[in-house]
Amino acid sequence: MRMNETTRRVSELPKGAQAVCSVDAMDDPLSHLPQEAFEALVVVSTRGDPARVEASVRQAGGDPSNVLVVPVTGSAVRYDGPIHVAERVPPSDMTGVGVRYTDGLRHLDGDIWTVVDNFNVFLMYADERNVYRFLDSLTDKTRQTGARGIYCTVRDAIGDSTYRKFRQIFDEEIDLR
């Protein structure tokens, strides 16, 4: 896999670093991960589709059996494949997302990477203060395990003051657009 500039920036994240990443609305954040991320990966998928995650992992040359997906959706999830899939969680249940995310961190070994594919979704179901506490908790848990964290946002869909507030949680800022 040829490494482009954004993938290079992501690959340079030190262990335990947490990065907020701006993405386009329809972009697949997994396409920006370095190859080694697919060796132990937890994905909080606000699109709720493990098959889509599997396709992205395969396209990147990764092994889907090294990936755990936390599907965030109000609908039932039907998937039969090699990706480990946590019980689905509605987007209004950030506590449930956090529990399954933490379980995912414990499930994997080695140099773990995590991706939250679009945290804007949580802002549609909870107030800014609760989403801030939720992301602060996720980043703390991820740092404690030494895992690298990628937390994506559709930057154009949130206000500047909200973005500045959330930016404080993270160690790095990477524009993946």
GUKOL-184215 format. One record per residue (C-alpha): z, y, x; residue in one letter; residue number from 1. Coordinates in steps of 0.001 Angstrom, whole numbers, always signed. Layout:
N
+---------+---------+---------+--------+-----+
!       Z !       Y !       X ! residu ! num !
+---------+---------+---------+--------+-----+
!       Z !       Y !       X !      A ! NUM !
...
+---------+---------+---------+--------+-----+
# end
This chain:
177
+---------+---------+---------+--------+-----+
!       Z !       Y !       X ! residu ! num !
+---------+---------+---------+--------+-----+
!      +0 !      +0 !      +0 !      M !   1 !
!   -1006 !   +3356 !   +1447 !      R !   2 !
!   +1853 !   +5831 !   +1439 !      M !   3 !
!   +1103 !   +9265 !     -20 !      N !   4 !
!   +3231 !  +12363 !    +597 !      E !   5 !
!   +5507 !  +11933 !   -2436 !      T !   6 !
!   +6076 !   +8251 !   -1684 !      T !   7 !
!   +6893 !   +9177 !   +1907 !      R !   8 !
!   +9481 !  +11739 !    +726 !      R !   9 !
!  +11057 !   +9186 !   -1599 !      V !  10 !
!  +11069 !   +6510 !   +1136 !      S !  11 !
!  +12969 !   +8871 !   +3458 !      E !  12 !
!  +15963 !   +9077 !   +1129 !      L !  13 !
!  +19001 !   +7804 !   +3014 !      P !  14 !
!  +21139 !   +5039 !   +1538 !      K !  15 !
!  +23384 !   +6412 !   -1182 !      G !  16 !
!  +21264 !   +9547 !   -1743 !      A !  17 !
!  +20552 !  +10646 !   -5300 !      Q !  18 !
!  +17397 !  +12663 !   -6066 !      A !  19 !
!  +16251 !  +14580 !   -9103 !      V !  20 !
!  +12489 !  +14190 !   -9386 !      C !  21 !
!  +10136 !  +16270 !  -11493 !      S !  22 !
!   +7385 !  +14215 !  -13131 !      V !  23 !
!   +4550 !  +14805 !  -15553 !      D !  24 !
!   +5213 !  +13562 !  -19075 !      A !  25 !
!   +2928 !  +10535 !  -18864 !      M !  26 !
!   +3461 !   +9769 !  -15168 !      D !  27 !
!   +4893 !   +6448 !  -14036 !      D !  28 !
!   +7730 !   +7213 !  -11593 !      P !  29 !
!   +7566 !   +3661 !  -10214 !      L !  30 !
!   +4176 !   +4480 !   -8681 !      S !  31 !
!   +5954 !   +6812 !   -6233 !      H !  32 !
!   +8403 !   +4229 !   -4902 !      L !  33 !
!   +8052 !   +2723 !   -1449 !      P !  34 !
!   +7370 !   -1009 !   -1193 !      Q !  35 !
!  +10947 !   -1821 !    -164 !      E !  36 !
!  +12301 !    -386 !   -3439 !      A !  37 !
!  +10851 !   -3362 !   -5302 !      F !  38 !
!  +13096 !   -5797 !   -3420 !      E !  39 !
!  +16178 !   -4802 !   -5492 !      A !  40 !
!  +15522 !   -2314 !   -8301 !      L !  41 !
!  +17367 !   -1200 !  -11440 !      V !  42 !
!  +15233 !    +759 !  -13924 !      V !  43 !
!  +16643 !   +2662 !  -16881 !      V !  44 !
!  +13498 !   +2653 !  -18992 !      S !  45 !
!  +13554 !   +5287 !  -21715 !      T !  46 !
!  +10209 !   +3907 !  -22818 !      R !  47 !
!  +12041 !    +637 !  -23521 !      G !  48 !
!   +9150 !   -1563 !  -22413 !      D !  49 !
!   +9901 !   -4212 !  -19756 !      P !  50 !
!   +6259 !   -5397 !  -19826 !      A !  51 !
!   +5132 !   -1946 !  -18740 !      R !  52 !
!   +7692 !   -1990 !  -15908 !      V !  53 !
!   +6492 !   -5452 !  -14884 !      E !  54 !
!   +2884 !   -4215 !  -14733 !      A !  55 !
!   +3936 !   -1281 !  -12516 !      S !  56 !
!   +5909 !   -3552 !  -10205 !      V !  57 !
!   +2986 !   -5971 !   -9886 !      R !  58 !
!    +529 !   -3107 !   -9275 !      Q !  59 !
!   +2772 !   -1946 !   -6403 !      A !  60 !
!   +2773 !   -5467 !   -4956 !      G !  61 !
!   +6423 !   -6102 !   -5842 !      G !  62 !
!   +8138 !   -9191 !   -7195 !      D !  63 !
!   +9238 !   -8577 !  -10810 !      P !  64 !
!  +12079 !  -11097 !  -10457 !      S !  65 !
!  +13817 !   -8573 !   -8158 !      N !  66 !
!  +13931 !   -5962 !  -10933 !      V !  67 !
!  +16455 !   -5380 !  -13700 !      L !  68 !
!  +15476 !   -3174 !  -16642 !      V !  69 !
!  +17889 !   -1407 !  -18971 !      V !  70 !
!  +15689 !    -717 !  -22015 !      P !  71 !
!  +16710 !   +2486 !  -23794 !      V !  72 !
!  +15244 !   +2298 !  -27270 !      T !  73 !
!  +16243 !   +2160 !  -30895 !      G !  74 !
!  +13800 !    -703 !  -31496 !      S !  75 !
!  +14087 !   -4387 !  -30712 !      A !  76 !
!  +12738 !   -5436 !  -27323 !      V !  77 !
!  +10485 !   -8474 !  -27127 !      R !  78 !
!   +9774 !   -9617 !  -23617 !      Y !  79 !
!   +9385 !  -12988 !  -21962 !      D !  80 !
!   +8741 !  -12612 !  -18278 !      G !  81 !
!  +10264 !  -12595 !  -14806 !      P !  82 !
!  +12030 !   -9225 !  -15009 !      I !  83 !
!  +15748 !   -9385 !  -15760 !      H !  84 !
!  +16296 !   -7428 !  -18962 !      V !  85 !
!  +19662 !   -6086 !  -20054 !      A !  86 !
!  +20498 !   -5842 !  -23725 !      E !  87 !
!  +18672 !   -2857 !  -25196 !      R !  88 !
!  +20665 !    +318 !  -25792 !      V !  89 !
!  +19836 !   +3157 !  -28180 !      P !  90 !
!  +19385 !   +6526 !  -26429 !      P !  91 !
!  +22381 !   +7945 !  -28291 !      S !  92 !
!  +24687 !   +5407 !  -26562 !      D !  93 !
!  +25005 !   +6744 !  -23040 !      M !  94 !
!  +28213 !   +4756 !  -22525 !      T !  95 !
!  +26287 !   +1555 !  -23257 !      G !  96 !
!  +23506 !   +2615 !  -20869 !      V !  97 !
!  +26119 !   +3280 !  -18177 !      G !  98 !
!  +27757 !    -122 !  -18661 !      V !  99 !
!  +24445 !   -2001 !  -18428 !      R ! 100 !
!  +23386 !    +133 !  -15455 !      Y ! 101 !
!  +26617 !    -661 !  -13607 !      T ! 102 !
!  +26201 !   -4351 !  -14435 !      D ! 103 !
!  +22675 !   -4111 !  -12998 !      G ! 104 !
!  +23996 !   -2653 !   -9755 !      L ! 105 !
!  +26385 !   -5618 !   -9494 !      R ! 106 !
!  +23608 !   -8093 !  -10337 !      H ! 107 !
!  +21424 !   -7189 !   -7353 !      L ! 108 !
!  +22025 !   -7663 !   -3634 !      D ! 109 !
!  +20677 !   -5898 !    -600 !      G ! 110 !
!  +19222 !   -2421 !    -296 !      D ! 111 !
!  +19268 !   -1356 !   -3962 !      I ! 112 !
!  +17140 !   +1364 !   -5517 !      W ! 113 !
!  +17579 !   +2789 !   -9030 !      T ! 114 !
!  +15273 !   +4780 !  -11291 !      V ! 115 !
!  +16004 !   +6641 !  -14509 !      V ! 116 !
!  +12452 !   +7244 !  -15690 !      D ! 117 !
!  +13123 !  +10316 !  -17876 !      N ! 118 !
!  +16581 !  +11723 !  -18478 !      F ! 119 !
!  +15178 !  +14334 !  -20897 !      N ! 120 !
!  +15370 !  +11625 !  -23574 !      V ! 121 !
!  +19172 !  +11752 !  -23496 !      F ! 122 !
!  +19067 !  +15521 !  -24073 !      L ! 123 !
!  +17370 !  +14824 !  -27414 !      M ! 124 !
!  +20346 !  +12730 !  -28587 !      Y ! 125 !
!  +23372 !  +14445 !  -27062 !      A ! 126 !
!  +24468 !  +17884 !  -25996 !      D ! 127 !
!  +23869 !  +19105 !  -22478 !      E ! 128 !
!  +27523 !  +18763 !  -21459 !      R ! 129 !
!  +27661 !  +15061 !  -22383 !      N ! 130 !
!  +24372 !  +14303 !  -20646 !      V ! 131 !
!  +25638 !  +16131 !  -17546 !      Y ! 132 !
!  +28803 !  +13984 !  -17491 !      R ! 133 !
!  +26711 !  +10848 !  -18030 !      F ! 134 !
!  +24361 !  +11612 !  -15120 !      L ! 135 !
!  +27283 !  +12679 !  -12931 !      D ! 136 !
!  +28903 !   +9302 !  -13627 !      S ! 137 !
!  +25675 !   +7377 !  -12873 !      L ! 138 !
!  +25129 !   +9211 !   -9589 !      T ! 139 !
!  +28750 !   +8619 !   -8537 !      D ! 140 !
!  +28512 !   +4877 !   -9263 !      K ! 141 !
!  +25193 !   +4667 !   -7454 !      T ! 142 !
!  +26483 !   +6537 !   -4395 !      R ! 143 !
!  +29526 !   +4257 !   -4238 !      Q ! 144 !
!  +27289 !   +1196 !   -3977 !      T ! 145 !
!  +25077 !   +2835 !   -1332 !      G ! 146 !
!  +22037 !   +2549 !   -3603 !      A ! 147 !
!  +19316 !   +5169 !   -3635 !      R ! 148 !
!  +18831 !   +6862 !   -7002 !      G ! 149 !
!  +15742 !   +8497 !   -8495 !      I ! 150 !
!  +16416 !  +10460 !  -11708 !      Y ! 151 !
!  +13224 !  +11748 !  -13268 !      C ! 152 !
!  +12799 !  +14716 !  -15549 !      T ! 153 !
!   +9810 !  +16281 !  -17213 !      V ! 154 !
!  +10663 !  +19617 !  -15637 !      R ! 155 !
!   +8498 !  +21717 !  -17961 !      D ! 156 !
!  +10404 !  +20371 !  -20989 !      A ! 157 !
!  +13830 !  +21729 !  -20009 !      I ! 158 !
!  +14935 !  +25304 !  -19444 !      G ! 159 !
!  +15606 !  +26800 !  -16044 !      D ! 160 !
!  +19362 !  +27187 !  -16584 !      S ! 161 !
!  +19665 !  +23563 !  -17739 !      T ! 162 !
!  +17703 !  +22383 !  -14719 !      Y ! 163 !
!  +19822 !  +24449 !  -12298 !      R ! 164 !
!  +22988 !  +23018 !  -13810 !      K ! 165 !
!  +21761 !  +19407 !  -13545 !      F ! 166 !
!  +20349 !  +19972 !  -10052 !      R ! 167 !
!  +23940 !  +20344 !   -8758 !      Q ! 168 !
!  +24587 !  +16634 !   -9359 !      I ! 169 !
!  +21920 !  +15493 !   -6912 !      F ! 170 !
!  +21589 !  +15442 !   -3135 !      D ! 171 !
!  +17823 !  +15941 !   -3056 !      E ! 172 !
!  +15042 !  +17422 !   -5140 !      E ! 173 !
!  +11539 !  +15929 !   -5048 !      I ! 174 !
!   +8522 !  +17076 !   -7025 !      D ! 175 !
!   +6430 !  +14018 !   -7939 !      L ! 176 !
!   +3843 !  +15972 !   -9951 !      R ! 177 !
+---------+---------+---------+--------+-----+
# end
